[in-house]
Amino acid sequence: MEYRPIEGTDLRVSVLGYGAAPLGDVYGQVDPATGIRSVRAALDLGVTVIDVSPYYGRTRAETVLGRALAGVDRDAYTLATKVGRYGLDDFDFGAARVRRSVDESLARLGTGHLDLVQVHDIEFGDLTQVVDETLPALAGLREAGKIRHLGVTGYPLAALASVAARAELDTVLSYCHYTLLDRSLADWAPMFAERGVAVLNASPLAMGALTARGAPPWHPAPAEVLRCCAAAAEVCARRGTTLEELALRFAVGYPGVATTFVGMPDEEQVRANVRGALGPPDPDLLAEVDRVLAPARNRTWPSGRPENNRP
Ligand code: NAD
């Protein structure tokens, strides 16, 4: 495993991060015992950073993760969770809910402090409220010692940039924007660096689209994008490798982020990903897959309020 600093903080984390969304059954049912083994395997193999949210499986992911982390040395991992989103259409960015949410997460995760708490999917809210109310509530919790660092997450990079320009943040978490399909995060990275905000990358497999199994039914990408991904998986299989490995190598090799969170709910996927993620992608294979994915390149989809999708 390799490690990088989260710039501007005292945190140093593995380049491959454990994304706990699948523990909330987001990609299909995961038996808790299987999920717990996947977390322990990741830690054993040198993964030191974990991302979760009360939203994933409506607290199920945090509950399973808390069981997985019971008895593990608290200094062995960096733990990030979120506030503000609690269901598909259930958002509350108010200060009172933020404070209650952090206390509930601390209890479910069985810890006295959270290393990072980010406001979840800010594009669904009023960004002025996020700046004036949600983040100040988190800053208060930082002063109280319950959390160490704070940030925001979301899909439209314009929303992340807007808040980064108006508030003091440690991190932004962007997803599906540095993958074989979409590299637009690289265009925004200098702006975050200028503001002293560290960038965390998530969903290097484009939420399952860049896997042999393919995307889950709820995936928001247009059908043509998913067809190109299936063709790319075939190219990799013909060459005796996997699209998952190529996609991970591509994302993890990007130096502009501290870590890349991938969802991997069983031990086999953890082992495959830790084994496969490090090292440069095969340039010939990458060029061939790039050609197959060209019609799908940088095809984004709207998320949240329309005004939060515009630069
Ligand atoms: P992902 O791109 O990591 O893909 C996950 C899917 O790929 C799962 O179905 C998983 O089982 C499968 N997969 C992983 N490794 C595999 C392998 N070796 N072989 C076959 N299949 C494999 O998407 P994700 O899980 O949504 O994103 C990663 C993490 O990033 C999340 O768990 C979450 O922690 C975080 N995230 C945060 C936000 C946000 O804050 N708004 C959004 C997206 C993701």
Residues whose N, C-alpha, C, O or C-beta is under 5 A from the ligand:
A	BS01	NAD	G19 A20 A21 P22 Y27 D51 V52 D121 T153 G154 Y175 A202 S203 P204 L205 A206 M207 G208 T211 E244 F261 V262 G263 M264 P265 Q269 A272 N273
